Amino acid sequence: MFIKQLTVFIENRAGRLEQVTQILKDNNINIVSVSLADTSDYGLLRLILSDPDKAVTVLKEAGLSAMTTNVIAVKLTQHVGKLGELLAILSGAGVNVEYMYGLTSGDENASIVLKTSDQNKALDAITASTFELLTTEETYSMND
């Protein structure tokens, strides 16, 4: 099961990040998780949102470059080595993790968002393991 992640390309200058968050707020779109990577010229803002499709529309209407990407959200219990176990499953399936970041789960467990070199293969490997995936409903409604 895939989760839609929104990616926004923004200029690396004061006020641009605030502009994105204001547009989302004005359209009643909740930010569930955020990751920001930068270069000297631009930022790559990755977001898990309560309504990713609406977010793409309103951000594009505001002149911003936005797109959705399928990612995987995985629950991790708070035990030493659980992330390593998950990464071993993916590595064993021949899948490379391109990026990952934390996702607030609102309970005693942690969750992460993953983008891999082969999302279908990663999904199959995780589904066949003891790890639990987050549903779109669980993910998009977090922090409401």
N, CA and C atoms as an extended XYZ file, in Angstrom:
432
Properties=species:S:1:pos:R:3:atomname:S:1:resname:S:1:resid:I:1 pbc="F F F"
N         0.843       -1.170        0.000 N   MET     1
C         0.000        0.000        0.000 CA  MET     1
C         0.893        1.239        0.000 C   MET     1
N         0.658        2.082       -0.953 N   PHE     2
C         1.458        3.293       -1.083 CA  PHE     2
C         0.737        4.495       -0.486 C   PHE     2
N         1.537        5.438       -0.034 N   ILE     3
C         1.070        6.715        0.486 CA  ILE     3
C         1.547        7.779       -0.498 C   ILE     3
N         0.735        8.794       -0.744 N   LYS     4
C         1.163        9.880       -1.634 CA  LYS     4
C         1.963       10.906       -0.844 C   LYS     4
N         3.141       11.175       -1.345 N   GLN     5
C         3.992       12.223       -0.784 CA  GLN     5
C         3.994       13.394       -1.760 C   GLN     5
N         3.902       14.586       -1.248 N   LEU     6
C         3.982       15.779       -2.079 CA  LEU     6
C         5.413       16.287       -2.054 C   LEU     6
N         5.955       16.577       -3.212 N   THR     7
C         7.271       17.190       -3.320 CA  THR     7
C         7.098       18.558       -3.954 C   THR     7
N         7.671       19.575       -3.295 N   VAL     8
C         7.598       20.949       -3.782 CA  VAL     8
C         9.022       21.457       -3.962 C   VAL     8
N         9.309       21.995       -5.132 N   PHE     9
C        10.603       22.605       -5.405 CA  PHE     9
C        10.464       24.093       -5.109 C   PHE     9
N        11.272       24.580       -4.170 N   ILE    10
C        11.170       25.989       -3.777 CA  ILE    10
C        12.542       26.646       -3.811 C   ILE    10
N        12.536       27.922       -4.149 N   GLU    11
C        13.784       28.675       -4.125 CA  GLU    11
C        14.321       28.707       -2.702 C   GLU    11
N        15.629       28.642       -2.587 N   ASN    12
C        16.275       28.660       -1.284 CA  ASN    12
C        16.480       30.110       -0.847 C   ASN    12
N        15.367       30.741       -0.428 N   ARG    13
C        15.437       32.117        0.055 CA  ARG    13
C        14.333       32.346        1.085 C   ARG    13
N        14.517       33.360        1.892 N   ALA    14
C        13.601       33.659        2.988 CA  ALA    14
C        12.167       33.825        2.488 C   ALA    14
N        11.235       33.215        3.216 N   GLY    15
C         9.818       33.379        2.929 CA  GLY    15
C         9.189       32.336        2.038 C   GLY    15
N         9.984       31.587        1.298 N   ARG    16
C         9.399       30.609        0.359 CA  ARG    16
C         8.765       29.433        1.099 C   ARG    16
N         9.410       28.938        2.118 N   LEU    17
C         8.854       27.835        2.896 CA  LEU    17
C         7.572       28.285        3.602 C   LEU    17
N         7.600       29.478        4.142 N   GLU    18
C         6.423       30.029        4.809 CA  GLU    18
C         5.272       30.172        3.819 C   GLU    18
N         5.562       30.537        2.582 N   GLN    19
C         4.533       30.670        1.548 CA  GLN    19
C         3.810       29.339        1.336 C   GLN    19
N         4.582       28.258        1.255 N   VAL    20
C         3.984       26.928        1.058 CA  VAL    20
C         3.082       26.576        2.237 C   VAL    20
N         3.580       26.763        3.451 N   THR    21
C         2.781       26.390        4.622 CA  THR    21
C         1.525       27.256        4.741 C   THR    21
N         1.613       28.505        4.343 N   GLN    22
C         0.435       29.392        4.393 CA  GLN    22
C        -0.626       28.955        3.388 C   GLN    22
N        -0.189       28.570        2.202 N   ILE    23
C        -1.138       28.082        1.183 CA  ILE    23
C        -1.848       26.829        1.699 C   ILE    23
N        -1.090       25.923        2.316 N   LEU    24
C        -1.696       24.707        2.859 CA  LEU    24
C        -2.681       25.051        3.973 C   LEU    24
N        -2.285       25.949        4.857 N   LYS    25
C        -3.172       26.373        5.951 CA  LYS    25
C        -4.449       27.005        5.400 C   LYS    25
N        -4.302       27.906        4.441 N   ASP    26
C        -5.464       28.591        3.857 CA  ASP    26
C        -6.446       27.628        3.208 C   ASP    26
N        -5.969       26.446        2.823 N   ASN    27
C        -6.803       25.441        2.173 CA  ASN    27
C        -7.134       24.267        3.090 C   ASN    27
N        -6.911       24.478        4.397 N   ASN    28
C        -7.253       23.487        5.421 CA  ASN    28
C        -6.601       22.124        5.166 C   ASN    28
N        -5.332       22.150        4.760 N   ILE    29
C        -4.575       20.920        4.507 CA  ILE    29
C        -3.561       20.766        5.628 C   ILE    29
N        -3.655       19.660        6.353 N   ASN    30
C        -2.793       19.401        7.491 CA  ASN    30
C        -1.464       18.775        7.062 C   ASN    30
N        -0.379       19.246        7.649 N   ILE    31
C         0.942       18.646        7.426 CA  ILE    31
C         1.126       17.539        8.453 C   ILE    31
N         1.288       16.317        7.971 N   VAL    32
C         1.484       15.160        8.831 CA  VAL    32
C         2.973       14.940        9.086 C   VAL    32
N         3.786       15.114        8.050 N   SER    33
C         5.232       14.953        8.173 CA  SER    33
C         5.912       15.836        7.136 C   SER    33
N         7.140       16.244        7.457 N   VAL    34
C         7.872       17.139        6.557 CA  VAL    34
C         9.351       16.780        6.552 C   VAL    34
N         9.951       16.928        5.391 N   SER    35
C        11.386       16.757        5.224 CA  SER    35
C        11.851       17.824        4.242 C   SER    35
N        12.948       18.478        4.560 N   LEU    36
C        13.471       19.531        3.695 CA  LEU    36
C        14.947       19.268        3.432 C   LEU    36
N        15.314       19.203        2.165 N   ALA    37
C        16.711       19.076        1.747 CA  ALA    37
C        17.019       20.287        0.892 C   ALA    37
N        18.246       20.745        0.946 N   ASP    38
C        18.550       21.950        0.177 CA  ASP    38
C        19.830       21.816       -0.622 C   ASP    38
N        19.920       22.671       -1.617 N   THR    39
C        21.149       22.912       -2.341 CA  THR    39
C        21.371       24.418       -2.214 C   THR    39
N        22.339       24.948       -2.883 N   SER    40
C        22.583       26.382       -2.769 CA  SER    40
C        21.478       27.200       -3.429 C   SER    40
N        20.752       26.640       -4.372 N   ASP    41
C        19.764       27.403       -5.131 CA  ASP    41
C        18.304       27.080       -4.820 C   ASP    41
N        18.015       25.860       -4.423 N   TYR    42
C        16.627       25.484       -4.216 CA  TYR    42
C        16.498       24.489       -3.073 C   TYR    42
N        15.274       24.356       -2.592 N   GLY    43
C        14.959       23.373       -1.570 CA  GLY    43
C        14.037       22.314       -2.143 C   GLY    43
N        14.143       21.133       -1.617 N   LEU    44
C        13.288       20.020       -2.000 CA  LEU    44
C        12.461       19.684       -0.768 C   LEU    44
N        11.225       20.131       -0.762 N   LEU    45
C        10.325       19.959        0.367 CA  LEU    45
C         9.450       18.742        0.123 C   LEU    45
N         9.541       17.768        1.023 N   ARG    46
C         8.728       16.556        0.915 CA  ARG    46
C         7.737       16.561        2.068 C   ARG    46
N         6.476       16.335        1.743 N   LEU    47
C         5.410       16.436        2.732 CA  LEU    47
C         4.448       15.258        2.637 C   LEU    47
N         4.008       14.783        3.788 N   ILE    48
C         2.864       13.894        3.865 CA  ILE    48
C         1.739       14.781        4.391 C   ILE    48
N         0.636       14.814        3.667 N   LEU    49
C        -0.439       15.760        3.953 CA  LEU    49
C        -1.787       15.060        4.075 C   LEU    49
N        -2.729       15.761        4.693 N   SER    50
C        -4.073       15.200        4.839 CA  SER    50
C        -4.809       15.090        3.503 C   SER    50
N        -4.439       15.915        2.525 N   ASP    51
C        -5.090       15.882        1.212 CA  ASP    51
C        -4.054       16.224        0.130 C   ASP    51
N        -3.224       15.250       -0.258 N   PRO    52
C        -2.141       15.543       -1.205 CA  PRO    52
C        -2.618       15.984       -2.589 C   PRO    52
N        -3.730       15.460       -3.059 N   ASP    53
C        -4.213       15.844       -4.387 CA  ASP    53
C        -4.653       17.314       -4.420 C   ASP    53
N        -5.377       17.728       -3.407 N   LYS    54
C        -5.790       19.125       -3.314 CA  LYS    54
C        -4.563       20.026       -3.181 C   LYS    54
N        -3.558       19.571       -2.420 N   ALA    55
C        -2.344       20.362       -2.225 CA  ALA    55
C        -1.626       20.614       -3.545 C   ALA    55
N        -1.517       19.606       -4.391 N   VAL    56
C        -0.879       19.785       -5.695 CA  VAL    56
C        -1.608       20.873       -6.472 C   VAL    56
N        -2.910       20.809       -6.478 N   THR    57
C        -3.718       21.775       -7.231 CA  THR    57
C        -3.504       23.194       -6.720 C   THR    57
N        -3.635       23.407       -5.413 N   VAL    58
C        -3.547       24.779       -4.884 CA  VAL    58
C        -2.129       25.331       -4.976 C   VAL    58
N        -1.119       24.479       -4.828 N   LEU    59
C         0.258       24.961       -4.946 CA  LEU    59
C         0.601       25.315       -6.388 C   LEU    59
N         0.133       24.503       -7.333 N   LYS    60
C         0.365       24.817       -8.744 CA  LYS    60
C        -0.360       26.097       -9.140 C   LYS    60
N        -1.575       26.292       -8.621 N   GLU    61
C        -2.311       27.526       -8.890 CA  GLU    61
C        -1.553       28.749       -8.374 C   GLU    61
N        -0.733       28.550       -7.334 N   ALA    62
C         0.063       29.639       -6.768 CA  ALA    62
C         1.407       29.789       -7.480 C   ALA    62
N         1.620       28.998       -8.526 N   GLY    63
C         2.842       29.112       -9.314 CA  GLY    63
C         4.018       28.309       -8.805 C   GLY    63
N         3.765       27.365       -7.916 N   LEU    64
C         4.836       26.531       -7.379 CA  LEU    64
C         4.891       25.188       -8.105 C   LEU    64
N         6.070       24.618       -8.178 N   SER    65
C         6.258       23.316       -8.803 CA  SER    65
C         6.019       22.234       -7.752 C   SER    65
N         4.961       21.437       -7.938 N   ALA    66
C         4.590       20.407       -6.971 CA  ALA    66
C         4.161       19.142       -7.698 C   ALA    66
N         4.499       18.009       -7.106 N   MET    67
C         4.104       16.723       -7.678 CA  MET    67
C         3.979       15.688       -6.581 C   MET    67
N         3.242       14.618       -6.843 N   THR    68
C         3.131       13.534       -5.875 CA  THR    68
C         4.000       12.360       -6.299 C   THR    68
N         4.443       11.633       -5.300 N   THR    69
C         5.257       10.435       -5.481 CA  THR    69
C         4.726        9.376       -4.529 C   THR    69
N         4.705        8.134       -4.957 N   ASN    70
C         4.304        7.055       -4.068 CA  ASN    70
C         5.452        6.684       -3.151 C   ASN    70
N         5.153        6.633       -1.848 N   VAL    71
C         6.123        6.222       -0.842 CA  VAL    71
C         5.473        5.163        0.037 C   VAL    71
N         6.258        4.586        0.910 N   ILE    72
C         5.780        3.543        1.816 CA  ILE    72
C         5.923        4.054        3.243 C   ILE    72
N         4.888        3.888        4.040 N   ALA    73
C         4.932        4.261        5.453 CA  ALA    73
C         4.897        2.982        6.282 C   ALA    73
N         5.901        2.821        7.134 N   VAL    74
C         6.068        1.588        7.905 CA  VAL    74
C         6.075        1.907        9.391 C   VAL    74
N         5.322        1.128       10.158 N   LYS    75
C         5.339        1.267       11.614 CA  LYS    75
C         6.577        0.555       12.166 C   LYS    75
N         7.217        1.191       13.130 N   LEU    76
C         8.363        0.581       13.803 CA  LEU    76
C         8.123        0.618       15.306 C   LEU    76
N         8.212       -0.521       15.964 N   THR    77
C         8.105       -0.507       17.417 CA  THR    77
C         9.376        0.108       17.988 C   THR    77
N         9.255        0.675       19.163 N   GLN    78
C        10.398        1.339       19.811 CA  GLN    78
C        11.286        0.308       20.494 C   GLN    78
N        12.033       -0.434       19.710 N   HIS    79
C        12.976       -1.423       20.218 CA  HIS    79
C        14.296       -1.258       19.483 C   HIS    79
N        15.355       -1.458       20.197 N   VAL    80
C        16.685       -1.349       19.607 CA  VAL    80
C        16.803       -2.295       18.418 C   VAL    80
N        17.257       -1.768       17.294 N   GLY    81
C        17.536       -2.594       16.126 CA  GLY    81
C        16.394       -2.782       15.147 C   GLY    81
N        15.192       -2.237       15.427 N   LYS    82
C        14.056       -2.463       14.522 CA  LYS    82
C        14.279       -1.849       13.144 C   LYS    82
N        14.857       -0.650       13.084 N   LEU    83
C        15.141       -0.054       11.784 CA  LEU    83
C        16.147       -0.915       11.023 C   LEU    83
N        17.146       -1.409       11.709 N   GLY    84
C        18.126       -2.294       11.082 CA  GLY    84
C        17.484       -3.551       10.521 C   GLY    84
N        16.522       -4.105       11.240 N   GLU    85
C        15.798       -5.288       10.754 CA  GLU    85
C        15.054       -4.980        9.456 C   GLU    85
N        14.386       -3.834        9.431 N   LEU    86
C        13.658       -3.440        8.224 CA  LEU    86
C        14.617       -3.241        7.060 C   LEU    86
N        15.724       -2.571        7.314 N   LEU    87
C        16.702       -2.333        6.251 CA  LEU    87
C        17.319       -3.640        5.753 C   LEU    87
N        17.495       -4.618        6.638 N   ALA    88
C        18.011       -5.930        6.229 CA  ALA    88
C        17.023       -6.639        5.302 C   ALA    88
N        15.730       -6.498        5.581 N   ILE    89
C        14.694       -7.094        4.719 CA  ILE    89
C        14.760       -6.477        3.329 C   ILE    89
N        14.871       -5.161        3.275 N   LEU    90
C        14.934       -4.483        1.979 CA  LEU    90
C        16.223       -4.829        1.239 C   LEU    90
N        17.326       -4.832        1.943 N   SER    91
C        18.610       -5.179        1.329 CA  SER    91
C        18.584       -6.614        0.802 C   SER    91
N        17.992       -7.497        1.592 N   GLY    92
C        17.877       -8.896        1.175 CA  GLY    92
C        17.022       -9.066       -0.069 C   GLY    92
N        16.114       -8.133       -0.292 N   ALA    93
C        15.263       -8.167       -1.483 CA  ALA    93
C        15.918       -7.431       -2.654 C   ALA    93
N        17.129       -6.919       -2.429 N   GLY    94
C        17.842       -6.212       -3.495 CA  GLY    94
C        17.335       -4.798       -3.727 C   GLY    94
N        16.754       -4.204       -2.690 N   VAL    95
C        16.163       -2.876       -2.804 CA  VAL    95
C        17.023       -1.851       -2.071 C   VAL    95
N        17.313       -0.750       -2.745 N   ASN    96
C        18.081        0.337       -2.152 CA  ASN    96
C        17.129        1.401       -1.608 C   ASN    96
N        17.418        1.923       -0.420 N   VAL    97
C        16.635        3.028        0.135 CA  VAL    97
C        17.213        4.329       -0.419 C   VAL    97
N        16.395        5.067       -1.155 N   GLU    98
C        16.836        6.333       -1.734 CA  GLU    98
C        16.762        7.460       -0.709 C   GLU    98
N        15.696        7.472        0.091 N   TYR    99
C        15.595        8.389        1.216 CA  TYR    99
C        14.537        7.901        2.172 C   TYR    99
N        14.598        8.410        3.401 N   MET   100
C        13.587        8.106        4.406 CA  MET   100
C        13.572        9.230        5.424 C   MET   100
N        12.460        9.351        6.108 N   TYR   101
C        12.332       10.338        7.170 CA  TYR   101
C        11.239        9.891        8.124 C   TYR   101
N        11.256       10.484        9.318 N   GLY   102
C        10.321       10.104       10.357 CA  GLY   102
C         8.919       10.597       10.096 C   GLY   102
N         7.977        9.888       10.666 N   LEU   103
C         6.568       10.212       10.551 CA  LEU   103
C         5.968       10.108       11.944 C   LEU   103
N         5.375       11.170       12.440 N   THR   104
C         4.763       11.153       13.759 CA  THR   104
C         3.584       10.200       13.743 C   THR   104
N         3.580        9.263       14.683 N   SER   105
C         2.505        8.280       14.679 CA  SER   105
C         1.467        8.521       15.764 C   SER   105
N         1.769        9.359       16.739 N   GLY   106
C         0.792        9.675       17.766 CA  GLY   106
C         0.610        8.591       18.814 C   GLY   106
N         1.405        7.536       18.765 N   ASP   107
C         1.326        6.517       19.810 CA  ASP   107
C         2.736        6.139       20.247 C   ASP   107
N         2.872        5.015       20.913 N   GLU   108
C         4.178        4.625       21.443 CA  GLU   108
C         5.149        4.128       20.372 C   GLU   108
N         4.669        3.924       19.178 N   ASN   109
C         5.521        3.450       18.092 CA  ASN   109
C         6.008        4.601       17.227 C   ASN   109
N         7.069        4.353       16.520 N   ALA   110
C         7.577        5.298       15.528 CA  ALA   110
C         7.114        4.808       14.159 C   ALA   110
N         7.206        5.664       13.192 N   SER   111
C         6.917        5.283       11.818 CA  SER   111
C         7.899        6.011       10.920 C   SER   111
N         8.163        5.436        9.764 N   ILE   112
C         9.044        6.093        8.804 CA  ILE   112
C         8.414        6.054        7.424 C   ILE   112
N         8.831        7.005        6.606 N   VAL   113
C         8.445        7.070        5.208 CA  VAL   113
C         9.658        6.652        4.398 C   VAL   113
N         9.464        5.773        3.434 N   LEU   114
C        10.545        5.253        2.606 CA  LEU   114
C        10.287        5.478        1.125 C   LEU   114
N        11.329        5.849        0.416 N   LYS   115
C        11.318        5.839       -1.055 CA  LYS   115
C        12.487        4.960       -1.447 C   LYS   115
N        12.218        3.951       -2.249 N   THR   116
C        13.240        2.972       -2.600 CA  THR   116
C        13.449        2.907       -4.109 C   THR   116
N        14.462        2.156       -4.485 N   SER   117
C        14.782        1.986       -5.899 CA  SER   117
C        13.726        1.156       -6.632 C   SER   117
N        12.989        0.336       -5.905 N   ASP   118
C        11.924       -0.483       -6.503 CA  ASP   118
C        10.797       -0.566       -5.484 C   ASP   118
N         9.839        0.338       -5.599 N   GLN   119
C         8.775        0.436       -4.607 CA  GLN   119
C         7.907       -0.822       -4.529 C   GLN   119
N         7.615       -1.441       -5.661 N   ASN   120
C         6.789       -2.655       -5.642 CA  ASN   120
C         7.509       -3.806       -4.959 C   ASN   120
N         8.779       -3.972       -5.252 N   LYS   121
C         9.568       -5.024       -4.632 CA  LYS   121
C         9.695       -4.770       -3.127 C   LYS   121
N         9.905       -3.513       -2.749 N   ALA   122
C        10.003       -3.157       -1.327 CA  ALA   122
C         8.686       -3.450       -0.619 C   ALA   122
N         7.582       -3.079       -1.241 N   LEU   123
C         6.270       -3.316       -0.651 CA  LEU   123
C         6.027       -4.812       -0.452 C   LEU   123
N         6.372       -5.615       -1.432 N   ASP   124
C         6.218       -7.068       -1.318 CA  ASP   124
C         7.059       -7.625       -0.172 C   ASP   124
N         8.302       -7.160       -0.063 N   ALA   125
C         9.203       -7.657        0.978 CA  ALA   125
C         8.702       -7.266        2.368 C   ALA   125
N         8.236       -6.042        2.508 N   ILE   126
C         7.740       -5.586        3.809 CA  ILE   126
C         6.449       -6.305        4.176 C   ILE   126
N         5.567       -6.476        3.207 N   THR   127
C         4.298       -7.158        3.445 CA  THR   127
C         4.521       -8.611        3.868 C   THR   127
N         5.552       -9.233        3.329 N   ALA   128
C         5.854      -10.625        3.671 CA  ALA   128
C         6.545      -10.752        5.029 C   ALA   128
N         6.938       -9.635        5.613 N   SER   129
C         7.638       -9.659        6.904 CA  SER   129
C         6.642       -9.419        8.040 C   SER   129
N         7.176       -9.252        9.229 N   THR   130
C         6.331       -8.973       10.389 CA  THR   130
C         6.074       -7.471       10.573 C   THR   130
N         6.654       -6.634        9.723 N   PHE   131
C         6.442       -5.197        9.835 CA  PHE   131
C         5.052       -4.835        9.334 C   PHE   131
N         4.498       -3.794        9.924 N   GLU   132
C         3.148       -3.346        9.578 CA  GLU   132
C         3.211       -2.037        8.804 C   GLU   132
N         2.446       -1.972        7.723 N   LEU   133
C         2.350       -0.753        6.924 CA  LEU   133
C         1.245        0.134        7.482 C   LEU   133
N         1.410        1.415        7.318 N   LEU   134
C         0.333        2.347        7.643 CA  LEU   134
C        -0.599        2.446        6.439 C   LEU   134
N        -1.879        2.516        6.689 N   THR   135
C        -2.833        2.709        5.608 CA  THR   135
C        -2.870        4.189        5.233 C   THR   135
N        -3.439        4.488        4.078 N   THR   136
C        -3.571        5.891        3.697 CA  THR   136
C        -4.455        6.634        4.700 C   THR   136
N        -5.516        5.991        5.162 N   GLU   137
C        -6.414        6.630        6.119 CA  GLU   137
C        -5.686        6.944        7.418 C   GLU   137
N        -4.922        5.991        7.940 N   GLU   138
C        -4.148        6.219        9.169 CA  GLU   138
C        -3.150        7.365        8.984 C   GLU   138
N        -2.487        7.353        7.865 N   THR   139
C        -1.428        8.338        7.630 CA  THR   139
C        -1.983        9.740        7.429 C   THR   139
N        -2.937        9.889        6.549 N   TYR   140
C        -3.453       11.213        6.222 CA  TYR   140
C        -4.208       11.860        7.381 C   TYR   140
N        -4.699       11.049        8.319 N   SER   141
C        -5.463       11.605        9.433 CA  SER   141
C        -4.631       11.810       10.691 C   SER   141
N        -3.345       11.511       10.654 N   MET   142
C        -2.494       11.727       11.828 CA  MET   142
C        -2.484       13.196       12.201 C   MET   142
N        -2.405       13.467       13.470 N   ASN   143
C        -2.293       14.827       14.010 CA  ASN   143
C        -3.533       15.668       13.797 C   ASN   143
N        -4.649       15.084       13.360 N   ASP   144
C        -5.879       15.873       13.186 CA  ASP   144
C        -6.465       16.234       14.535 C   ASP   144
